[in-house]
């Protein structure tokens, strides 16, 4: 079994042009915040906008407040993804609705001419549904419920921070040992 006590956990989030990477939606923002020994390590964070080279629909822009002009001068995914993959190394990824974000990273890897990531990951949405009697289970509701101090949502940095703080809360409430049961290997 994976020895998680000394691992770096990496809370991350993506903003995208839509919800379907298989049908052409692409990443427009990536943020990742490491957690080591139950502490957030802001000094080692990762954050960038990404130029998706496609149009961001208006209804999507209204959701995360990023528009085409915001990302027009951002680096391309082909430049960002290799840096991000190197950055995550062998950390255990932490995401809220992880399979969605990981599917986007699979497409990003393919478009960058690289192998997909194969890290271990934990989904705080899955943990929430298991341990909490009732929802809603979205980050905004859970942040308010647990007083995580997050006031803005639907941007990669804010949601990555909310995920990191939620993960810390779950470690304190349920123990790292209990959370170990939710760790999966992407690509298995």
Secondary structure as the mmCIF struct_conf table of DSSP 4:
data_model
#
loop_
_struct_conf.conf_type_id
_struct_conf.id
_struct_conf.beg_label_comp_id
_struct_conf.beg_label_asym_id
_struct_conf.beg_label_seq_id
_struct_conf.end_label_comp_id
_struct_conf.end_label_asym_id
_struct_conf.end_label_seq_id
TURN_TY1_P TURN_TY1_P1 UNK A 5 UNK A 6
HELX_LH_PP_P HELX_LH_PP_P1 UNK A 7 UNK A 8
STRN STRN1 UNK A 9 UNK A 16
BEND BEND1 UNK A 17 UNK A 19
HELX_RH_3T_P HELX_RH_3T_P1 UNK A 21 UNK A 23
TURN_TY1_P TURN_TY1_P2 UNK A 24 UNK A 24
STRN STRN2 UNK A 27 UNK A 36
TURN_TY1_P TURN_TY1_P3 UNK A 37 UNK A 38
STRN STRN3 UNK A 39 UNK A 49
STRN STRN4 UNK A 51 UNK A 51
BEND BEND2 UNK A 53 UNK A 54
HELX_LH_PP_P HELX_LH_PP_P2 UNK A 55 UNK A 57
HELX_RH_AL_P HELX_RH_AL_P1 UNK A 58 UNK A 64
HELX_RH_AL_P HELX_RH_AL_P2 UNK A 68 UNK A 71
TURN_TY1_P TURN_TY1_P4 UNK A 72 UNK A 73
BEND BEND3 UNK A 74 UNK A 74
HELX_LH_PP_P HELX_LH_PP_P3 UNK A 75 UNK A 75
STRN STRN5 UNK A 76 UNK A 76
HELX_RH_AL_P HELX_RH_AL_P3 UNK A 77 UNK A 88
TURN_TY1_P TURN_TY1_P5 UNK A 89 UNK A 90
HELX_LH_PP_P HELX_LH_PP_P4 UNK A 91 UNK A 91
STRN STRN6 UNK A 92 UNK A 95
TURN_TY1_P TURN_TY1_P6 UNK A 96 UNK A 97
HELX_RH_AL_P HELX_RH_AL_P4 UNK A 98 UNK A 111
TURN_TY1_P TURN_TY1_P7 UNK A 112 UNK A 113
BEND BEND4 UNK A 114 UNK A 114
HELX_LH_PP_P HELX_LH_PP_P5 UNK A 115 UNK A 117
STRN STRN7 UNK A 120 UNK A 123
HELX_RH_AL_P HELX_RH_AL_P5 UNK A 124 UNK A 131
BEND BEND5 UNK A 133 UNK A 134
BEND BEND6 UNK A 138 UNK A 138
HELX_RH_AL_P HELX_RH_AL_P6 UNK A 139 UNK A 145
TURN_TY1_P TURN_TY1_P8 UNK A 146 UNK A 147
BEND BEND7 UNK A 154 UNK A 155
HELX_RH_AL_P HELX_RH_AL_P7 UNK A 156 UNK A 174
HELX_RH_AL_P HELX_RH_AL_P8 UNK A 176 UNK A 179
HELX_RH_3T_P HELX_RH_3T_P2 UNK A 180 UNK A 182
STRN STRN8 UNK A 184 UNK A 185
TURN_TY1_P TURN_TY1_P9 UNK A 186 UNK A 187
#
